[in-house]
Amino acid sequence: MGFSCGIVGLPNVGKSTLFNALTKAGIESANYPFCTIDPNIGIVNVPDERLAVLSKISSSKKLIPTTVEFVDIAGLVKGASKGEGLGNQFLSNIRETDAIIMMTRLFQDEDVMHVIGSIDPVRDINIVLDELALKDLETILNVKSKQERQARTGIKEAKILFELMVVLEQIITDGKMIHQAELTPAQRALTDGYRFLTDKPILIVANLSESEVNDPTQNVYWAPLNQKAEQLGAGVLHLSAQIEQEISELEEEEAKEYIAELGWEDSGLNRLIKAGFELLGLITYLTTGEIETRAWTLRQGMLAPEAAGVIHTDMQKGFIRMETVSYEDLVMVGAWSKAREKGVLRQEGKEYIVKDGDVVHFLFNN
């Protein structure tokens, strides 16, 4: 299953620089608006230290991490919802993603022009959010008009949809995002089908200067940005896209040394990848053996047969039960056979909700 995060923001806030670092794709990153026209897509490994540990326990020949997709979407401008700056195309690109990484700029640099001419991350976020909301409002009004006509003829489903659109219209009009709406499960299911732009989870990435990245509170825009994030129900992650690109160009050992010199436990990129994975509501379960140790992606709340189906649909159809042990317990006892002897290996059935870090073996009928 594929999951994608769209990197969104105004032009020249560092999106392409960050994407370069994430994917080492070497895409064009230049000091002028709309450098990115078509979206760039990169599949990125999710860092997971557990794989190497399990690999040693099982003497695995291969390690296979799970992945997440990042999409570098061209910079939006005011009026995008009306087609300004190729806005309709760019908004359509956002619609296809599952979550939004909203990048905003906090650093001052006379050599890198800002599309509006000054630094104000909250203003920039509001511009992007307004365009997302206006595009959603356009969709809502179109659906509302169509369903209102059909509801007059007595079609029950049309009446339900019309009433939902009235609720969503009010949400947008009140300046809120659809993902903040209090909807019934049935309404939520109907809403999900439209892939509204303001219904996607958001992570704000604050792009700081190299001198401020270790202490973002030095930046005058940091506190207002966090207040805005709290209003949106969004997380905030800070980094310097320039430093992250420099790190990405180093060999592995050199990169580790540089990160240590900066006083960091991990790079901003790894933090971003993990945060993006969590933003999508994903967890990882693990399989391990002599052939390979592998991480598999699941949505939170999925049941054991669905987890088996991630590997192969036949495993889901013929699911019997799942043998599982937590990663921590397996590392503690040191081997799958010992997990069985020590009683930490469990047998779980069809109603078991798989947890992050479960190390599993499926039993199924062919």
TIMARVEX-503286 format. One record per residue (C-alpha): residue number from 1; residue in one letter; y, x, z. Coordinates in steps of 0.001 Angstrom, whole numbers, plus 500000, padded with zeros to 6 digits. Last residue first. Example, Ala and Ser with C-alpha at 12.3 -4.5 7.8 and 13.67 -1.06 7.14 Angstrom:
BEGIN
> num, residuo, Y, X, Z
> 2, s, 498940, 513670, 507140
> 1, a, 495500, 512300, 507800
//
This chain:
BEGIN
> num, residuo, Y, X, Z
> 366, n, 477997, 496893, 500974
> 365, n, 477953, 495641, 504544
> 364, f, 480435, 497257, 506930
> 363, l, 480750, 499671, 509834
> 362, f, 484143, 501314, 510093
> 361, h, 484894, 504590, 511898
> 360, v, 488210, 504992, 513667
> 359, v, 490686, 507280, 515372
> 358, d, 493348, 504972, 516812
> 357, g, 496690, 506789, 516895
> 356, d, 498856, 503733, 516322
> 355, k, 496979, 500639, 517381
> 354, v, 494699, 498307, 515411
> 353, i, 494710, 494687, 516546
> 352, y, 491113, 493659, 517269
> 351, e, 490201, 490159, 516121
> 350, k, 487468, 491247, 513686
> 349, g, 485508, 493274, 516196
> 348, e, 485911, 496436, 518276
> 347, q, 483269, 498833, 519621
> 346, r, 484832, 501473, 521863
> 345, l, 484374, 505235, 522241
> 344, v, 485702, 506287, 525659
> 343, g, 482252, 506011, 527288
> 342, k, 481837, 509719, 528026
> 341, e, 478716, 510002, 525849
> 340, r, 480339, 508207, 522897
> 339, a, 483456, 510344, 523103
> 338, k, 481133, 513356, 523397
> 337, s, 479650, 512555, 519988
> 336, w, 483148, 512245, 518457
> 335, a, 484131, 515660, 519824
> 334, g, 486644, 517386, 522129
> 333, v, 486604, 515149, 525213
> 332, m, 490398, 515323, 525725
> 331, v, 491211, 515418, 522010
> 330, l, 489171, 512252, 521497
> 329, d, 490851, 510554, 524451
> 328, e, 494349, 511360, 523189
> 327, y, 493573, 510194, 519640
> 326, s, 492300, 506880, 520966
> 325, v, 488676, 506080, 520226
> 324, t, 487333, 503608, 517713
> 323, e, 484142, 502153, 516311
> 322, m, 484937, 499180, 514100
> 321, r, 482805, 496142, 513431
> 320, i, 481008, 494232, 510684
> 319, f, 483460, 494303, 507750
> 318, g, 481868, 493378, 504413
> 317, k, 484991, 491942, 502775
> 316, q, 487283, 494496, 504434
> 315, m, 485097, 497433, 503439
> 314, d, 484895, 496095, 499882
> 313, t, 488702, 496085, 499729
> 312, h, 488758, 499856, 500249
> 311, i, 490647, 502211, 502576
> 310, v, 493470, 499783, 503325
> 309, g, 490831, 497053, 503530
> 308, a, 489386, 498664, 506656
> 307, a, 492762, 498204, 508335
> 306, e, 492733, 494570, 507249
> 305, p, 489278, 494158, 508831
> 304, a, 490605, 495715, 512107
> 303, l, 493631, 493428, 512418
> 302, m, 497239, 494170, 511469
> 301, g, 499899, 493852, 514168
> 300, q, 502097, 496723, 513049
> 299, r, 501878, 497310, 509303
> 298, l, 499278, 499906, 508455
> 297, t, 499291, 503376, 506912
> 296, w, 496276, 505696, 506917
> 295, a, 496190, 509303, 508139
> 294, r, 493323, 511539, 506987
> 293, t, 491004, 514244, 508229
> 292, e, 488701, 515295, 505428
> 291, i, 485189, 516275, 504342
> 290, e, 483892, 517376, 507741
> 289, g, 485096, 514228, 509477
> 288, t, 488223, 512424, 510623
> 287, t, 489830, 509027, 510188
> 286, l, 493232, 508153, 511596
> 285, y, 495416, 505126, 512198
> 284, t, 499118, 505171, 511499
> 283, i, 501792, 502627, 512307
> 282, l, 504423, 500894, 510211
> 281, g, 507297, 498567, 511022
> 280, l, 509365, 499801, 508077
> 279, l, 511885, 501281, 510496
> 278, e, 509045, 503266, 512096
> 277, f, 508336, 505046, 508806
> 276, g, 512040, 505579, 508235
> 275, a, 512365, 507066, 511720
> 274, k, 509469, 509437, 511048
> 273, i, 510995, 510541, 507748
> 272, l, 514430, 510879, 509361
> 271, r, 513156, 512991, 512254
> 270, n, 511321, 515189, 509780
> 269, l, 514520, 515533, 507792
> 268, g, 516617, 516331, 510838
> 267, s, 514363, 519299, 511454
> 266, d, 512295, 519553, 514607
> 265, e, 512547, 521026, 518103
> 264, w, 516108, 522144, 517447
> 263, g, 517996, 525071, 518976
> 262, l, 519582, 526103, 515674
> 261, e, 517700, 529404, 515926
> 260, a, 514462, 527415, 516327
> 259, i, 515203, 525480, 513117
> 258, y, 515887, 528780, 511319
> 257, e, 512627, 530287, 512566
> 256, k, 510634, 527222, 511490
> 255, a, 512291, 527298, 508053
> 254, e, 511456, 530974, 507654
> 253, e, 507821, 530224, 508482
> 252, e, 507635, 527393, 505934
> 251, e, 509492, 529147, 503110
> 250, l, 513128, 528152, 502801
> 249, e, 514698, 525696, 500319
> 248, s, 514148, 522697, 502601
> 247, i, 516114, 524393, 505384
> 246, e, 519175, 524773, 503148
> 245, q, 518934, 521134, 502104
> 244, e, 518744, 520079, 505745
> 243, i, 521801, 522193, 506567
> 242, q, 523825, 520452, 503843
> 241, a, 522577, 517001, 504827
> 240, s, 523868, 517595, 508349
> 239, l, 522114, 515250, 510737
> 238, h, 522596, 512171, 512891
> 237, l, 520265, 509210, 513312
> 236, v, 521588, 505791, 514271
> 235, g, 519492, 502672, 514846
> 234, a, 520494, 499204, 513702
> 233, g, 520894, 495918, 515593
> 232, l, 523987, 495308, 513510
> 231, q, 526365, 495051, 516468
> 230, e, 524719, 498127, 518023
> 229, a, 525235, 500060, 514792
> 228, k, 528935, 499205, 514833
> 227, q, 529272, 500498, 518404
> 226, n, 527424, 503655, 517368
> 225, l, 529886, 504210, 514524
> 224, p, 532858, 503651, 516843
> 223, a, 531493, 506371, 519178
> 222, w, 530798, 508940, 516438
> 221, y, 534063, 508634, 514489
> 220, v, 536026, 511099, 516623
> 219, n, 533396, 513804, 516089
> 218, q, 532752, 515983, 519127
> 217, t, 530176, 513384, 520257
> 216, p, 528009, 514615, 517376
> 215, d, 526982, 517699, 519374
> 214, n, 524444, 519804, 517492
> 213, v, 525661, 518448, 514136
> 212, e, 529307, 519267, 514800
> 211, s, 529724, 522732, 513265
> 210, e, 527445, 521994, 510282
> 209, s, 529510, 518934, 509433
> 208, l, 528027, 515502, 510041
> 207, n, 526192, 512980, 507873
> 206, a, 525482, 509951, 510066
> 205, v, 522323, 508153, 508970
> 204, i, 522332, 504446, 509794
> 203, l, 518892, 502820, 509888
> 202, i, 518686, 499265, 508625
> 201, p, 515964, 496600, 508558
> 200, k, 516109, 494376, 505464
> 199, d, 517274, 490762, 505625
> 198, t, 520768, 491666, 504446
> 197, l, 519494, 492375, 500927
> 196, f, 517508, 489150, 500673
> 195, r, 513924, 489664, 499515
> 194, y, 513671, 486016, 498364
> 193, g, 510075, 485498, 499504
> 192, d, 510900, 486676, 503018
> 191, t, 513122, 483625, 503539
> 190, l, 510227, 481196, 503059
> 189, a, 508068, 483050, 505605
> 188, r, 511005, 483240, 508021
> 187, q, 511539, 479499, 507748
> 186, a, 507892, 478856, 508626
> 185, p, 508008, 481344, 511529
> 184, t, 511136, 479570, 512830
> 183, l, 514438, 481353, 512308
> 182, e, 516906, 483051, 514631
> 181, a, 519034, 484996, 512159
> 180, q, 519633, 488712, 512795
> 179, h, 517631, 489729, 509693
> 178, i, 519986, 487486, 507710
> 177, m, 522953, 489661, 508581
> 176, k, 526012, 488366, 510369
> 175, g, 529572, 487810, 509202
> 174, d, 529728, 484154, 510233
> 173, t, 529698, 483170, 506545
> 172, i, 526435, 485071, 506090
> 171, i, 524740, 483202, 508939
> 170, q, 526252, 479901, 507790
> 169, e, 524799, 480368, 504304
> 168, l, 521431, 481175, 505876
> 167, v, 521371, 477869, 507767
> 166, v, 522406, 475845, 504698
> 165, m, 519781, 477743, 502674
> 164, l, 517113, 476666, 505156
> 163, e, 518175, 473019, 504856
> 162, f, 517879, 473222, 501064
> 161, l, 514453, 474839, 501324
> 160, i, 513145, 472082, 503598
> 159, k, 514656, 469368, 501363
> 158, a, 513099, 470952, 498267
> 157, e, 509670, 471008, 499926
> 156, k, 509959, 467290, 500726
> 155, i, 510776, 466191, 497158
> 154, g, 512537, 462846, 497592
> 153, t, 514596, 462786, 494389
> 152, r, 517696, 463781, 496363
> 151, a, 515834, 466918, 497487
> 150, q, 515607, 468062, 493851
> 149, r, 519381, 468105, 493424
> 148, e, 519865, 469830, 496789
> 147, q, 517174, 472375, 495883
> 146, k, 519075, 473584, 492810
> 145, s, 522424, 473823, 494584
> 144, k, 520939, 475583, 497619
> 143, v, 519079, 478097, 495458
> 142, n, 522275, 479075, 493633
> 141, l, 524289, 479103, 496852
> 140, i, 521755, 481345, 498589
> 139, t, 521579, 483807, 495688
> 138, e, 525375, 484194, 495568
> 137, l, 525466, 484502, 499358
> 136, d, 522913, 487306, 499174
> 135, k, 525113, 489181, 496687
> 134, l, 528136, 488630, 498906
> 133, a, 526206, 489893, 501932
> 132, l, 525088, 493100, 500228
> 131, e, 528651, 493713, 499017
> 130, d, 530066, 493075, 502480
> 129, l, 527494, 495390, 504025
> 128, v, 528518, 498235, 501707
> 127, i, 532207, 497798, 502468
> 126, n, 531521, 497406, 506184
> 125, i, 529555, 500657, 506217
> 124, d, 532493, 502473, 504606
> 123, r, 534967, 501016, 507101
> 122, v, 532707, 502112, 509966
> 121, p, 532380, 505603, 508444
> 120, d, 536128, 506226, 508081
> 119, i, 536992, 509424, 506211
> 118, s, 539846, 509237, 503688
> 117, g, 540441, 509106, 499934
> 116, i, 538524, 505971, 498984
> 115, v, 535893, 507764, 496863
> 114, h, 535881, 510686, 499283
> 113, m, 536442, 514030, 497606
> 112, v, 534293, 517033, 498435
> 111, d, 536479, 520164, 498334
> 110, e, 538818, 518812, 501016
> 109, d, 535900, 518580, 503427
> 108, q, 535910, 516404, 506551
> 107, f, 532558, 515292, 507949
> 106, l, 531645, 511804, 509171
> 105, r, 529992, 510444, 506038
> 104, t, 527759, 507423, 505933
> 103, m, 524178, 506932, 504849
> 102, m, 522545, 503545, 505156
> 101, i, 518772, 503998, 505072
> 100, i, 517694, 500513, 504045
> 99, a, 514251, 498965, 504327
> 98, d, 511589, 497410, 502088
> 97, t, 513005, 498419, 498687
> 96, e, 513084, 496266, 495545
> 95, r, 516318, 494517, 496539
> 94, i, 518075, 497883, 496758
> 93, n, 517460, 498523, 493045
> 92, s, 518840, 495081, 492233
> 91, l, 521986, 495996, 494158
> 90, f, 522339, 499104, 491983
> 89, q, 522064, 497165, 488737
> 88, n, 524521, 494530, 489912
> 87, g, 526924, 497236, 491059
> 86, l, 527315, 499067, 487754
> 85, g, 530560, 500384, 489285
> 84, e, 531922, 496863, 489714
> 83, g, 529392, 494165, 488825
> 82, k, 530659, 491307, 490984
> 81, s, 528406, 492257, 493913
> 80, a, 529609, 495850, 493439
> 79, g, 533216, 494780, 494087
> 78, k, 533861, 497531, 496611
> 77, v, 531761, 500507, 495616
> 76, l, 528057, 501346, 495827
> 75, g, 526743, 504861, 495341
> 74, a, 523606, 505146, 493243
> 73, i, 520255, 504566, 494956
> 72, d, 518073, 507465, 496098
> 71, v, 514692, 505828, 496756
> 70, f, 512428, 507185, 499490
> 69, e, 508713, 506408, 499509
> 68, v, 506560, 506916, 502599
> 67, t, 503383, 508947, 502892
> 66, t, 500240, 509331, 504985
> 65, p, 498881, 512794, 505593
> 64, i, 495689, 514122, 503970
> 63, l, 494132, 517208, 505563
> 62, k, 491144, 518741, 503788
> 61, k, 487984, 520759, 504592
> 60, s, 487613, 519246, 508044
> 59, s, 486095, 521279, 510871
> 58, s, 485888, 518021, 512878
> 57, i, 487694, 519196, 516036
> 56, k, 489899, 521561, 514036
> 55, s, 490912, 518773, 511653
> 54, l, 491677, 516510, 514576
> 53, v, 494296, 518978, 515827
> 52, a, 495767, 519499, 512345
> 51, l, 496040, 515754, 511775
> 50, r, 497662, 515035, 515148
> 49, e, 500819, 516964, 514215
> 48, d, 501901, 514155, 511926
> 47, p, 504783, 514688, 509495
> 46, v, 505015, 511758, 507036
> 45, n, 504552, 513140, 503527
> 44, v, 507295, 512129, 501077
> 43, i, 507027, 510210, 497806
> 42, g, 510317, 510508, 495938
> 41, i, 512166, 508052, 493725
> 40, n, 515479, 508646, 491982
> 39, p, 517400, 505489, 491123
> 38, d, 519099, 505467, 487728
> 37, i, 522807, 506213, 487815
> 36, t, 523205, 509059, 490325
> 35, c, 526393, 511061, 489704
> 34, f, 528112, 507710, 490125
> 33, p, 531214, 509173, 491786
> 32, y, 532088, 512858, 491462
> 31, n, 531285, 515983, 493456
> 30, a, 527785, 516625, 492166
> 29, s, 524162, 516366, 493208
> 28, e, 521773, 516468, 490268
> 27, i, 518120, 516208, 491248
> 26, g, 516279, 519298, 492478
> 25, a, 513276, 517292, 493630
> 24, k, 512802, 519130, 496920
> 23, t, 511747, 515671, 498137
> 22, l, 513584, 515221, 501397
> 21, a, 516088, 518017, 500792
> 20, n, 517054, 516715, 497379
> 19, f, 517262, 513200, 498839
> 18, l, 519699, 514442, 501469
> 17, t, 521876, 516104, 498850
> 16, s, 521619, 512946, 496742
> 15, k, 522816, 510753, 499595
> 14, g, 525611, 513088, 500753
> 13, v, 528567, 510705, 501236
> 12, n, 529893, 511261, 497719
> 11, p, 529599, 507679, 496438
> 10, l, 529371, 504886, 499036
> 9, g, 526054, 504278, 500759
> 8, v, 522361, 503522, 500287
> 7, i, 519103, 505461, 500637
> 6, g, 516402, 502871, 499884
> 5, c, 513293, 503058, 502045
> 4, s, 509955, 502288, 500393
> 3, f, 506487, 501160, 501378
> 2, g, 503449, 501323, 499102
> 1, m, 500000, 500000, 500000
//
